[in-house]
Amino acid sequence: MKKTISLKMPELGFLASTRVALGAGLGLILADKFSSGRRRGVGWALLGVGAISTIPLVVNLVRRIS
């Protein structure tokens, strides 16, 4: 059964920005454009921020579904 969830614009923007942070972090980790230490530091930081900021969104969406 398919469920529909309504998101307000700020929630949608926050969700999109977490996806961008995750993608950018992962891209920097895998890219060879920067020095290894700098690339890994920035990449892991973005990946971490994206992952940690996703947790409240998922909890909020699960509560709406229930």
mmJSON file of the N, C-alpha and C atoms, coordinates in Angstrom:
{"data_MODEL":{"atom_site":{
"group_PDB":["ATOM","ATOM","ATOM","ATOM","ATOM","ATOM","ATOM","ATOM","ATOM","ATOM","ATOM","ATOM","ATOM","ATOM","ATOM","ATOM","ATOM","ATOM","ATOM","ATOM","ATOM","ATOM","ATOM","ATOM","ATOM","ATOM","ATOM","ATOM","ATOM","ATOM","ATOM","ATOM","ATOM","ATOM","ATOM","ATOM","ATOM","ATOM","ATOM","ATOM","ATOM","ATOM","ATOM","ATOM","ATOM","ATOM","ATOM","ATOM","ATOM","ATOM","ATOM","ATOM","ATOM","ATOM","ATOM","ATOM","ATOM","ATOM","ATOM","ATOM","ATOM","ATOM","ATOM","ATOM","ATOM","ATOM","ATOM","ATOM","ATOM","ATOM","ATOM","ATOM","ATOM","ATOM","ATOM","ATOM","ATOM","ATOM","ATOM","ATOM","ATOM","ATOM","ATOM","ATOM","ATOM","ATOM","ATOM","ATOM","ATOM","ATOM","ATOM","ATOM","ATOM","ATOM","ATOM","ATOM","ATOM","ATOM","ATOM","ATOM","ATOM","ATOM","ATOM","ATOM","ATOM","ATOM","ATOM","ATOM","ATOM","ATOM","ATOM","ATOM","ATOM","ATOM","ATOM","ATOM","ATOM","ATOM","ATOM","ATOM","ATOM","ATOM","ATOM","ATOM","ATOM","ATOM","ATOM","ATOM","ATOM","ATOM","ATOM","ATOM","ATOM","ATOM","ATOM","ATOM","ATOM","ATOM","ATOM","ATOM","ATOM","ATOM","ATOM","ATOM","ATOM","ATOM","ATOM","ATOM","ATOM","ATOM","ATOM","ATOM","ATOM","ATOM","ATOM","ATOM","ATOM","ATOM","ATOM","ATOM","ATOM","ATOM","ATOM","ATOM","ATOM","ATOM","ATOM","ATOM","ATOM","ATOM","ATOM","ATOM","ATOM","ATOM","ATOM","ATOM","ATOM","ATOM","ATOM","ATOM","ATOM","ATOM","ATOM","ATOM","ATOM","ATOM","ATOM","ATOM","ATOM","ATOM","ATOM","ATOM","ATOM","ATOM","ATOM","ATOM","ATOM","ATOM"],
"id":[1,2,3,4,5,6,7,8,9,10,11,12,13,14,15,16,17,18,19,20,21,22,23,24,25,26,27,28,29,30,31,32,33,34,35,36,37,38,39,40,41,42,43,44,45,46,47,48,49,50,51,52,53,54,55,56,57,58,59,60,61,62,63,64,65,66,67,68,69,70,71,72,73,74,75,76,77,78,79,80,81,82,83,84,85,86,87,88,89,90,91,92,93,94,95,96,97,98,99,100,101,102,103,104,105,106,107,108,109,110,111,112,113,114,115,116,117,118,119,120,121,122,123,124,125,126,127,128,129,130,131,132,133,134,135,136,137,138,139,140,141,142,143,144,145,146,147,148,149,150,151,152,153,154,155,156,157,158,159,160,161,162,163,164,165,166,167,168,169,170,171,172,173,174,175,176,177,178,179,180,181,182,183,184,185,186,187,188,189,190,191,192,193,194,195,196,197,198],
"type_symbol":["N","C","C","N","C","C","N","C","C","N","C","C","N","C","C","N","C","C","N","C","C","N","C","C","N","C","C","N","C","C","N","C","C","N","C","C","N","C","C","N","C","C","N","C","C","N","C","C","N","C","C","N","C","C","N","C","C","N","C","C","N","C","C","N","C","C","N","C","C","N","C","C","N","C","C","N","C","C","N","C","C","N","C","C","N","C","C","N","C","C","N","C","C","N","C","C","N","C","C","N","C","C","N","C","C","N","C","C","N","C","C","N","C","C","N","C","C","N","C","C","N","C","C","N","C","C","N","C","C","N","C","C","N","C","C","N","C","C","N","C","C","N","C","C","N","C","C","N","C","C","N","C","C","N","C","C","N","C","C","N","C","C","N","C","C","N","C","C","N","C","C","N","C","C","N","C","C","N","C","C","N","C","C","N","C","C","N","C","C","N","C","C","N","C","C","N","C","C"],
"label_atom_id":["N","CA","C","N","CA","C","N","CA","C","N","CA","C","N","CA","C","N","CA","C","N","CA","C","N","CA","C","N","CA","C","N","CA","C","N","CA","C","N","CA","C","N","CA","C","N","CA","C","N","CA","C","N","CA","C","N","CA","C","N","CA","C","N","CA","C","N","CA","C","N","CA","C","N","CA","C","N","CA","C","N","CA","C","N","CA","C","N","CA","C","N","CA","C","N","CA","C","N","CA","C","N","CA","C","N","CA","C","N","CA","C","N","CA","C","N","CA","C","N","CA","C","N","CA","C","N","CA","C","N","CA","C","N","CA","C","N","CA","C","N","CA","C","N","CA","C","N","CA","C","N","CA","C","N","CA","C","N","CA","C","N","CA","C","N","CA","C","N","CA","C","N","CA","C","N","CA","C","N","CA","C","N","CA","C","N","CA","C","N","CA","C","N","CA","C","N","CA","C","N","CA","C","N","CA","C","N","CA","C","N","CA","C","N","CA","C","N","CA","C","N","CA","C","N","CA","C","N","CA","C"],
"label_alt_id":[null,null,null,null,null,null,null,null,null,null,null,null,null,null,null,null,null,null,null,null,null,null,null,null,null,null,null,null,null,null,null,null,null,null,null,null,null,null,null,null,null,null,null,null,null,null,null,null,null,null,null,null,null,null,null,null,null,null,null,null,null,null,null,null,null,null,null,null,null,null,null,null,null,null,null,null,null,null,null,null,null,null,null,null,null,null,null,null,null,null,null,null,null,null,null,null,null,null,null,null,null,null,null,null,null,null,null,null,null,null,null,null,null,null,null,null,null,null,null,null,null,null,null,null,null,null,null,null,null,null,null,null,null,null,null,null,null,null,null,null,null,null,null,null,null,null,null,null,null,null,null,null,null,null,null,null,null,null,null,null,null,null,null,null,null,null,null,null,null,null,null,null,null,null,null,null,null,null,null,null,null,null,null,null,null,null,null,null,null,null,null,null,null,null,null,null,null,null],
"label_comp_id":["MET","MET","MET","LYS","LYS","LYS","LYS","LYS","LYS","THR","THR","THR","ILE","ILE","ILE","SER","SER","SER","LEU","LEU","LEU","LYS","LYS","LYS","MET","MET","MET","PRO","PRO","PRO","GLU","GLU","GLU","LEU","LEU","LEU","GLY","GLY","GLY","PHE","PHE","PHE","LEU","LEU","LEU","ALA","ALA","ALA","SER","SER","SER","THR","THR","THR","ARG","ARG","ARG","VAL","VAL","VAL","ALA","ALA","ALA","LEU","LEU","LEU","GLY","GLY","GLY","ALA","ALA","ALA","GLY","GLY","GLY","LEU","LEU","LEU","GLY","GLY","GLY","LEU","LEU","LEU","ILE","ILE","ILE","LEU","LEU","LEU","ALA","ALA","ALA","ASP","ASP","ASP","LYS","LYS","LYS","PHE","PHE","PHE","SER","SER","SER","SER","SER","SER","GLY","GLY","GLY","ARG","ARG","ARG","ARG","ARG","ARG","ARG","ARG","ARG","GLY","GLY","GLY","VAL","VAL","VAL","GLY","GLY","GLY","TRP","TRP","TRP","ALA","ALA","ALA","LEU","LEU","LEU","LEU","LEU","LEU","GLY","GLY","GLY","VAL","VAL","VAL","GLY","GLY","GLY","ALA","ALA","ALA","ILE","ILE","ILE","SER","SER","SER","THR","THR","THR","ILE","ILE","ILE","PRO","PRO","PRO","LEU","LEU","LEU","VAL","VAL","VAL","VAL","VAL","VAL","ASN","ASN","ASN","LEU","LEU","LEU","VAL","VAL","VAL","ARG","ARG","ARG","ARG","ARG","ARG","ILE","ILE","ILE","SER","SER","SER"],
"label_asym_id":["A","A","A","A","A","A","A","A","A","A","A","A","A","A","A","A","A","A","A","A","A","A","A","A","A","A","A","A","A","A","A","A","A","A","A","A","A","A","A","A","A","A","A","A","A","A","A","A","A","A","A","A","A","A","A","A","A","A","A","A","A","A","A","A","A","A","A","A","A","A","A","A","A","A","A","A","A","A","A","A","A","A","A","A","A","A","A","A","A","A","A","A","A","A","A","A","A","A","A","A","A","A","A","A","A","A","A","A","A","A","A","A","A","A","A","A","A","A","A","A","A","A","A","A","A","A","A","A","A","A","A","A","A","A","A","A","A","A","A","A","A","A","A","A","A","A","A","A","A","A","A","A","A","A","A","A","A","A","A","A","A","A","A","A","A","A","A","A","A","A","A","A","A","A","A","A","A","A","A","A","A","A","A","A","A","A","A","A","A","A","A","A","A","A","A","A","A","A"],
"label_entity_id":["1","1","1","1","1","1","1","1","1","1","1","1","1","1","1","1","1","1","1","1","1","1","1","1","1","1","1","1","1","1","1","1","1","1","1","1","1","1","1","1","1","1","1","1","1","1","1","1","1","1","1","1","1","1","1","1","1","1","1","1","1","1","1","1","1","1","1","1","1","1","1","1","1","1","1","1","1","1","1","1","1","1","1","1","1","1","1","1","1","1","1","1","1","1","1","1","1","1","1","1","1","1","1","1","1","1","1","1","1","1","1","1","1","1","1","1","1","1","1","1","1","1","1","1","1","1","1","1","1","1","1","1","1","1","1","1","1","1","1","1","1","1","1","1","1","1","1","1","1","1","1","1","1","1","1","1","1","1","1","1","1","1","1","1","1","1","1","1","1","1","1","1","1","1","1","1","1","1","1","1","1","1","1","1","1","1","1","1","1","1","1","1","1","1","1","1","1","1"],
"label_seq_id":[1,1,1,2,2,2,3,3,3,4,4,4,5,5,5,6,6,6,7,7,7,8,8,8,9,9,9,10,10,10,11,11,11,12,12,12,13,13,13,14,14,14,15,15,15,16,16,16,17,17,17,18,18,18,19,19,19,20,20,20,21,21,21,22,22,22,23,23,23,24,24,24,25,25,25,26,26,26,27,27,27,28,28,28,29,29,29,30,30,30,31,31,31,32,32,32,33,33,33,34,34,34,35,35,35,36,36,36,37,37,37,38,38,38,39,39,39,40,40,40,41,41,41,42,42,42,43,43,43,44,44,44,45,45,45,46,46,46,47,47,47,48,48,48,49,49,49,50,50,50,51,51,51,52,52,52,53,53,53,54,54,54,55,55,55,56,56,56,57,57,57,58,58,58,59,59,59,60,60,60,61,61,61,62,62,62,63,63,63,64,64,64,65,65,65,66,66,66],
"pdbx_PDB_ins_code":[null,null,null,null,null,null,null,null,null,null,null,null,null,null,null,null,null,null,null,null,null,null,null,null,null,null,null,null,null,null,null,null,null,null,null,null,null,null,null,null,null,null,null,null,null,null,null,null,null,null,null,null,null,null,null,null,null,null,null,null,null,null,null,null,null,null,null,null,null,null,null,null,null,null,null,null,null,null,null,null,null,null,null,null,null,null,null,null,null,null,null,null,null,null,null,null,null,null,null,null,null,null,null,null,null,null,null,null,null,null,null,null,null,null,null,null,null,null,null,null,null,null,null,null,null,null,null,null,null,null,null,null,null,null,null,null,null,null,null,null,null,null,null,null,null,null,null,null,null,null,null,null,null,null,null,null,null,null,null,null,null,null,null,null,null,null,null,null,null,null,null,null,null,null,null,null,null,null,null,null,null,null,null,null,null,null,null,null,null,null,null,null,null,null,null,null,null,null],
"Cartn_x":[0.84,0.0,0.894,0.609,1.394,0.845,1.753,1.356,1.902,1.147,1.55,1.826,2.929,3.298,3.426,2.79,2.903,4.058,4.893,6.008,5.842,6.152,6.156,7.453,7.488,8.666,9.941,9.942,11.177,11.652,10.703,11.074,11.67,11.082,11.601,12.988,13.194,14.511,15.559,15.189,16.11,16.451,15.449,15.67,16.615,16.391,17.261,18.685,18.84,20.187,20.943,20.245,20.94,21.411,20.62,21.027,22.244,22.265,23.401,24.662,24.544,25.709,26.233,25.338,25.765,26.463,25.87,26.455,27.781,27.857,29.104,30.203,29.848,30.829,31.356,30.465,30.879,31.702,31.291,32.049,33.457,33.602,34.936,35.807,35.2,35.965,36.512,35.722,36.119,36.917,36.919,37.59,39.084,39.806,41.255,41.668,40.762,41.059,41.845,41.666,42.333,43.395,44.215,45.175,44.406,45.013,44.334,43.792,44.595,44.161,43.01,43.117,42.058,40.773,40.903,39.732,38.994,39.736,39.1,38.444,39.105,38.539,37.238,37.245,36.027,34.956,35.366,34.409,33.714,34.48,33.879,33.013,33.428,32.62,31.259,31.258,29.993,29.144,29.773,29.037,28.412,29.161,28.642,27.498,27.645,26.572,25.318,25.491,24.33,23.644,24.432,23.853,23.186,23.849,23.289,22.035,22.032,20.853,19.684,19.933,18.859,18.039,18.65,17.97,16.684,16.701,15.439,14.377,14.799,13.834,13.153,13.931,13.365,12.419,12.804,11.947,10.64,10.728,9.533,8.62,9.19,8.379,7.749,8.476,7.922,6.763,6.884,5.784,4.546,4.747,3.604,2.89,3.662,3.075,2.277,2.785,2.13,0.832],
"Cartn_y":[-1.172,0.0,1.246,2.16,3.387,4.464,5.127,6.208,7.523,8.585,9.917,10.756,11.494,12.376,13.784,14.739,16.144,16.782,17.508,18.232,19.719,20.519,21.967,22.341,23.515,23.944,23.949,24.449,24.402,22.969,22.063,20.667,20.06,20.364,19.86,20.42,21.705,22.316,21.696,21.429,20.8,19.384,18.661,17.308,17.332,18.259,18.361,18.736,19.64,20.054,18.92,18.043,16.896,15.933,15.772,14.907,15.498,16.818,17.489,17.299,17.469,17.302,15.87,14.9,13.508,13.245,13.709,13.495,14.208,15.448,16.206,15.573,15.139,14.487,13.213,12.405,11.155,11.427,12.435,12.795,13.257,14.06,14.519,13.378,12.444,11.3,10.494,10.373,9.544,10.301,11.62,12.422,12.543,12.935,13.121,14.572,15.526,16.93,17.633,17.261,17.907,16.981,17.528,16.668,15.648,14.517,13.406,13.781,14.441,14.798,15.781,16.818,17.837,17.234,16.456,15.844,14.932,14.118,13.205,13.958,14.985,15.751,16.424,17.137,17.833,16.824,15.785,14.767,14.083,13.656,13.001,13.968,15.227,16.216,16.4,16.567,16.721,15.457,14.325,13.07,12.922,13.265,13.181,14.136,15.376,16.368,15.919,15.423,14.951,13.779,12.839,11.663,12.035,12.848,13.22,14.075,14.959,15.813,15.057,13.877,13.071,12.389,12.099,11.362,12.058,13.361,14.002,13.985,14.084,14.034,12.677,11.627,10.284,10.049,10.467,10.309,11.068,12.278,13.087,12.418,11.892,11.259,9.961,9.194,7.95,8.264,9.324,9.715,10.13,10.781,11.194,9.984,8.976,7.789,6.994,6.923,6.115,6.716],
"Cartn_z":[0.0,0.0,0.0,-0.86,-0.994,-0.078,0.664,1.562,1.041,1.264,0.848,2.092,2.04,3.145,2.597,3.255,2.853,3.606,2.87,3.48,3.21,4.208,4.024,3.319,2.714,1.956,2.804,4.041,4.833,5.093,5.312,5.533,4.272,3.136,1.869,1.584,1.872,1.69,2.594,3.846,4.781,4.333,3.864,3.366,2.162,1.254,0.076,0.471,1.433,1.831,2.512,3.24,3.838,2.756,1.71,0.597,-0.116,-0.272,-0.909,-0.077,1.237,2.111,2.046,2.06,1.957,0.627,-0.446,-1.773,-1.951,-1.499,-1.612,-0.767,0.431,1.296,0.678,0.168,-0.463,-1.722,-2.49,-3.691,-3.361,-2.318,-1.931,-1.417,-0.72,-0.228,-1.401,-2.447,-3.576,-4.643,-4.622,-5.649,-5.386,-6.419,-6.314,-6.577,-6.412,-6.728,-5.632,-4.377,-3.254,-2.687,-1.814,-1.132,-0.301,-0.08,0.578,1.955,2.784,4.135,4.144,3.329,3.265,2.712,1.648,1.015,1.993,2.7,3.652,4.798,5.307,6.417,6.047,4.927,4.484,4.08,3.397,2.95,4.11,5.101,6.256,7.06,7.139,7.862,7.182,5.858,5.134,5.219,5.09,5.186,6.569,7.596,8.959,9.211,8.761,8.94,8.2,7.006,6.244,6.913,7.425,8.077,9.39,10.205,11.51,11.348,10.383,10.198,9.584,9.039,8.482,9.574,10.703,11.776,12.23,12.555,12.964,11.868,10.613,9.519,9.443,9.566,9.501,10.675,11.864,13.034,12.827,12.322,12.068,11.045,9.972,8.95,9.46,10.242,10.795,11.731,12.523,13.42,12.633,11.504,10.687,10.076,9.713,9.098,10.122,11.337,12.39,12.853],
"occupancy":[1.0,1.0,1.0,1.0,1.0,1.0,1.0,1.0,1.0,1.0,1.0,1.0,1.0,1.0,1.0,1.0,1.0,1.0,1.0,1.0,1.0,1.0,1.0,1.0,1.0,1.0,1.0,1.0,1.0,1.0,1.0,1.0,1.0,1.0,1.0,1.0,1.0,1.0,1.0,1.0,1.0,1.0,1.0,1.0,1.0,1.0,1.0,1.0,1.0,1.0,1.0,1.0,1.0,1.0,1.0,1.0,1.0,1.0,1.0,1.0,1.0,1.0,1.0,1.0,1.0,1.0,1.0,1.0,1.0,1.0,1.0,1.0,1.0,1.0,1.0,1.0,1.0,1.0,1.0,1.0,1.0,1.0,1.0,1.0,1.0,1.0,1.0,1.0,1.0,1.0,1.0,1.0,1.0,1.0,1.0,1.0,1.0,1.0,1.0,1.0,1.0,1.0,1.0,1.0,1.0,1.0,1.0,1.0,1.0,1.0,1.0,1.0,1.0,1.0,1.0,1.0,1.0,1.0,1.0,1.0,1.0,1.0,1.0,1.0,1.0,1.0,1.0,1.0,1.0,1.0,1.0,1.0,1.0,1.0,1.0,1.0,1.0,1.0,1.0,1.0,1.0,1.0,1.0,1.0,1.0,1.0,1.0,1.0,1.0,1.0,1.0,1.0,1.0,1.0,1.0,1.0,1.0,1.0,1.0,1.0,1.0,1.0,1.0,1.0,1.0,1.0,1.0,1.0,1.0,1.0,1.0,1.0,1.0,1.0,1.0,1.0,1.0,1.0,1.0,1.0,1.0,1.0,1.0,1.0,1.0,1.0,1.0,1.0,1.0,1.0,1.0,1.0,1.0,1.0,1.0,1.0,1.0,1.0],
"B_iso_or_equiv":[0.0,0.0,0.0,0.0,0.0,0.0,0.0,0.0,0.0,0.0,0.0,0.0,0.0,0.0,0.0,0.0,0.0,0.0,0.0,0.0,0.0,0.0,0.0,0.0,0.0,0.0,0.0,0.0,0.0,0.0,0.0,0.0,0.0,0.0,0.0,0.0,0.0,0.0,0.0,0.0,0.0,0.0,0.0,0.0,0.0,0.0,0.0,0.0,0.0,0.0,0.0,0.0,0.0,0.0,0.0,0.0,0.0,0.0,0.0,0.0,0.0,0.0,0.0,0.0,0.0,0.0,0.0,0.0,0.0,0.0,0.0,0.0,0.0,0.0,0.0,0.0,0.0,0.0,0.0,0.0,0.0,0.0,0.0,0.0,0.0,0.0,0.0,0.0,0.0,0.0,0.0,0.0,0.0,0.0,0.0,0.0,0.0,0.0,0.0,0.0,0.0,0.0,0.0,0.0,0.0,0.0,0.0,0.0,0.0,0.0,0.0,0.0,0.0,0.0,0.0,0.0,0.0,0.0,0.0,0.0,0.0,0.0,0.0,0.0,0.0,0.0,0.0,0.0,0.0,0.0,0.0,0.0,0.0,0.0,0.0,0.0,0.0,0.0,0.0,0.0,0.0,0.0,0.0,0.0,0.0,0.0,0.0,0.0,0.0,0.0,0.0,0.0,0.0,0.0,0.0,0.0,0.0,0.0,0.0,0.0,0.0,0.0,0.0,0.0,0.0,0.0,0.0,0.0,0.0,0.0,0.0,0.0,0.0,0.0,0.0,0.0,0.0,0.0,0.0,0.0,0.0,0.0,0.0,0.0,0.0,0.0,0.0,0.0,0.0,0.0,0.0,0.0,0.0,0.0,0.0,0.0,0.0,0.0],
"pdbx_formal_charge":[null,null,null,null,null,null,null,null,null,null,null,null,null,null,null,null,null,null,null,null,null,null,null,null,null,null,null,null,null,null,null,null,null,null,null,null,null,null,null,null,null,null,null,null,null,null,null,null,null,null,null,null,null,null,null,null,null,null,null,null,null,null,null,null,null,null,null,null,null,null,null,null,null,null,null,null,null,null,null,null,null,null,null,null,null,null,null,null,null,null,null,null,null,null,null,null,null,null,null,null,null,null,null,null,null,null,null,null,null,null,null,null,null,null,null,null,null,null,null,null,null,null,null,null,null,null,null,null,null,null,null,null,null,null,null,null,null,null,null,null,null,null,null,null,null,null,null,null,null,null,null,null,null,null,null,null,null,null,null,null,null,null,null,null,null,null,null,null,null,null,null,null,null,null,null,null,null,null,null,null,null,null,null,null,null,null,null,null,null,null,null,null,null,null,null,null,null,null],
"auth_seq_id":[1,1,1,2,2,2,3,3,3,4,4,4,5,5,5,6,6,6,7,7,7,8,8,8,9,9,9,10,10,10,11,11,11,12,12,12,13,13,13,14,14,14,15,15,15,16,16,16,17,17,17,18,18,18,19,19,19,20,20,20,21,21,21,22,22,22,23,23,23,24,24,24,25,25,25,26,26,26,27,27,27,28,28,28,29,29,29,30,30,30,31,31,31,32,32,32,33,33,33,34,34,34,35,35,35,36,36,36,37,37,37,38,38,38,39,39,39,40,40,40,41,41,41,42,42,42,43,43,43,44,44,44,45,45,45,46,46,46,47,47,47,48,48,48,49,49,49,50,50,50,51,51,51,52,52,52,53,53,53,54,54,54,55,55,55,56,56,56,57,57,57,58,58,58,59,59,59,60,60,60,61,61,61,62,62,62,63,63,63,64,64,64,65,65,65,66,66,66],
"auth_comp_id":["MET","MET","MET","LYS","LYS","LYS","LYS","LYS","LYS","THR","THR","THR","ILE","ILE","ILE","SER","SER","SER","LEU","LEU","LEU","LYS","LYS","LYS","MET","MET","MET","PRO","PRO","PRO","GLU","GLU","GLU","LEU","LEU","LEU","GLY","GLY","GLY","PHE","PHE","PHE","LEU","LEU","LEU","ALA","ALA","ALA","SER","SER","SER","THR","THR","THR","ARG","ARG","ARG","VAL","VAL","VAL","ALA","ALA","ALA","LEU","LEU","LEU","GLY","GLY","GLY","ALA","ALA","ALA","GLY","GLY","GLY","LEU","LEU","LEU","GLY","GLY","GLY","LEU","LEU","LEU","ILE","ILE","ILE","LEU","LEU","LEU","ALA","ALA","ALA","ASP","ASP","ASP","LYS","LYS","LYS","PHE","PHE","PHE","SER","SER","SER","SER","SER","SER","GLY","GLY","GLY","ARG","ARG","ARG","ARG","ARG","ARG","ARG","ARG","ARG","GLY","GLY","GLY","VAL","VAL","VAL","GLY","GLY","GLY","TRP","TRP","TRP","ALA","ALA","ALA","LEU","LEU","LEU","LEU","LEU","LEU","GLY","GLY","GLY","VAL","VAL","VAL","GLY","GLY","GLY","ALA","ALA","ALA","ILE","ILE","ILE","SER","SER","SER","THR","THR","THR","ILE","ILE","ILE","PRO","PRO","PRO","LEU","LEU","LEU","VAL","VAL","VAL","VAL","VAL","VAL","ASN","ASN","ASN","LEU","LEU","LEU","VAL","VAL","VAL","ARG","ARG","ARG","ARG","ARG","ARG","ILE","ILE","ILE","SER","SER","SER"],
"auth_asym_id":["A","A","A","A","A","A","A","A","A","A","A","A","A","A","A","A","A","A","A","A","A","A","A","A","A","A","A","A","A","A","A","A","A","A","A","A","A","A","A","A","A","A","A","A","A","A","A","A","A","A","A","A","A","A","A","A","A","A","A","A","A","A","A","A","A","A","A","A","A","A","A","A","A","A","A","A","A","A","A","A","A","A","A","A","A","A","A","A","A","A","A","A","A","A","A","A","A","A","A","A","A","A","A","A","A","A","A","A","A","A","A","A","A","A","A","A","A","A","A","A","A","A","A","A","A","A","A","A","A","A","A","A","A","A","A","A","A","A","A","A","A","A","A","A","A","A","A","A","A","A","A","A","A","A","A","A","A","A","A","A","A","A","A","A","A","A","A","A","A","A","A","A","A","A","A","A","A","A","A","A","A","A","A","A","A","A","A","A","A","A","A","A","A","A","A","A","A","A"],
"auth_atom_id":["N","CA","C","N","CA","C","N","CA","C","N","CA","C","N","CA","C","N","CA","C","N","CA","C","N","CA","C","N","CA","C","N","CA","C","N","CA","C","N","CA","C","N","CA","C","N","CA","C","N","CA","C","N","CA","C","N","CA","C","N","CA","C","N","CA","C","N","CA","C","N","CA","C","N","CA","C","N","CA","C","N","CA","C","N","CA","C","N","CA","C","N","CA","C","N","CA","C","N","CA","C","N","CA","C","N","CA","C","N","CA","C","N","CA","C","N","CA","C","N","CA","C","N","CA","C","N","CA","C","N","CA","C","N","CA","C","N","CA","C","N","CA","C","N","CA","C","N","CA","C","N","CA","C","N","CA","C","N","CA","C","N","CA","C","N","CA","C","N","CA","C","N","CA","C","N","CA","C","N","CA","C","N","CA","C","N","CA","C","N","CA","C","N","CA","C","N","CA","C","N","CA","C","N","CA","C","N","CA","C","N","CA","C","N","CA","C","N","CA","C","N","CA","C","N","CA","C","N","CA","C"],
"pdbx_PDB_model_num":[1,1,1,1,1,1,1,1,1,1,1,1,1,1,1,1,1,1,1,1,1,1,1,1,1,1,1,1,1,1,1,1,1,1,1,1,1,1,1,1,1,1,1,1,1,1,1,1,1,1,1,1,1,1,1,1,1,1,1,1,1,1,1,1,1,1,1,1,1,1,1,1,1,1,1,1,1,1,1,1,1,1,1,1,1,1,1,1,1,1,1,1,1,1,1,1,1,1,1,1,1,1,1,1,1,1,1,1,1,1,1,1,1,1,1,1,1,1,1,1,1,1,1,1,1,1,1,1,1,1,1,1,1,1,1,1,1,1,1,1,1,1,1,1,1,1,1,1,1,1,1,1,1,1,1,1,1,1,1,1,1,1,1,1,1,1,1,1,1,1,1,1,1,1,1,1,1,1,1,1,1,1,1,1,1,1,1,1,1,1,1,1,1,1,1,1,1,1]
}}}
